[in-house]
Amino acid sequence: MTERLEDLLTRAVRERATAHAELTEARAKIRELYKTAEQVAFKLGYSVDTIYDWAASEKIPVAFRAGGRLRFDIDAVIAALNDGTHNG
């Protein structure tokens, strides 16, 4: 009986470690693909307030909100500013 419990515990620990590694990898990918307002402002040479204003007025698209922070697809932001097809 004890051996079976040890096997189950070992398996659970391995699965948790795998899940943690996958989550860490996914978070890194999100940070790579989607930028904060501060990162967008720095890259484009505008103030952070301007980026937030443009997002609020829908001049630029917001990819998603996470933990109260906006995330942007920088390519979509640049495209919206270049072609002016986004609202605003």
C-alpha positions as CSV (number, residue, x, y, z in Angstrom):
1,M,0.0,0.0,0.0
2,T,2.8,2.4,0.9
3,E,4.6,1.7,-2.3
4,R,1.5,2.6,-4.3
5,L,1.1,5.9,-2.5
6,E,4.7,6.7,-3.1
7,D,4.3,6.0,-6.8
8,L,1.2,8.2,-6.9
9,L,3.0,11.0,-5.1
10,T,6.0,10.7,-7.4
11,R,3.8,10.9,-10.4
12,A,1.9,13.9,-9.0
13,V,5.2,15.8,-8.3
14,R,6.4,15.1,-11.9
15,E,3.2,16.2,-13.4
16,R,3.2,19.4,-11.4
17,A,6.8,20.1,-12.4
18,T,5.9,19.6,-16.0
19,A,2.8,21.8,-15.7
20,H,5.0,24.5,-14.1
21,A,7.6,24.3,-16.9
22,E,4.8,24.6,-19.5
23,L,3.3,27.6,-17.7
24,T,6.7,29.3,-17.5
25,E,7.3,28.7,-21.2
26,A,3.8,30.1,-22.1
27,R,4.4,33.2,-20.0
28,A,7.7,33.8,-21.7
29,K,6.1,33.5,-25.1
30,I,3.4,36.0,-24.1
31,R,6.0,38.5,-23.0
32,E,7.8,38.0,-26.3
33,L,4.7,38.4,-28.4
34,Y,2.7,41.0,-26.5
35,K,4.2,44.2,-25.2
36,T,3.2,46.5,-22.3
37,A,2.2,50.1,-22.8
38,E,5.7,51.2,-21.6
39,Q,7.4,48.9,-24.1
40,V,5.2,50.2,-26.9
41,A,5.8,53.8,-25.9
42,F,9.6,53.3,-25.8
43,K,9.7,51.5,-29.2
44,L,7.5,54.1,-31.0
45,G,8.9,57.2,-29.2
46,Y,5.7,58.3,-27.6
47,S,4.8,58.8,-24.0
48,V,3.1,56.1,-22.0
49,D,0.1,58.4,-21.5
50,T,-0.3,58.8,-25.2
51,I,-0.3,55.0,-25.6
52,Y,-3.0,54.7,-22.9
53,D,-5.0,57.5,-24.5
54,W,-4.8,55.9,-28.0
55,A,-5.9,52.5,-26.5
56,A,-8.8,54.2,-24.6
57,S,-10.0,55.9,-27.8
58,E,-9.4,52.7,-29.8
59,K,-6.9,54.4,-32.1
60,I,-4.7,51.4,-31.5
61,P,-5.8,47.8,-30.7
62,V,-5.3,46.2,-27.3
63,A,-4.5,42.6,-27.6
64,F,-5.7,41.8,-24.1
65,R,-5.8,42.9,-20.5
66,A,-3.9,40.8,-17.9
67,G,-3.7,41.6,-14.2
68,G,-4.9,45.2,-14.8
69,R,-2.2,45.8,-17.5
70,L,-2.8,46.2,-21.2
71,R,-0.9,44.1,-23.6
72,F,-0.3,45.1,-27.2
73,D,0.7,43.3,-30.4
74,I,3.3,45.8,-31.6
75,D,2.8,44.8,-35.2
76,A,-0.9,45.5,-35.0
77,V,-0.3,48.8,-33.3
78,I,2.2,49.9,-36.0
79,A,-0.2,48.8,-38.7
80,A,-3.1,50.7,-37.1
81,L,-1.0,53.9,-36.9
82,N,0.3,53.5,-40.4
83,D,-2.9,52.8,-42.3
84,G,-5.3,54.6,-39.9
85,T,-7.9,51.8,-40.3
86,H,-8.4,51.3,-36.6
87,N,-11.0,53.5,-34.9
88,G,-9.9,56.9,-33.9
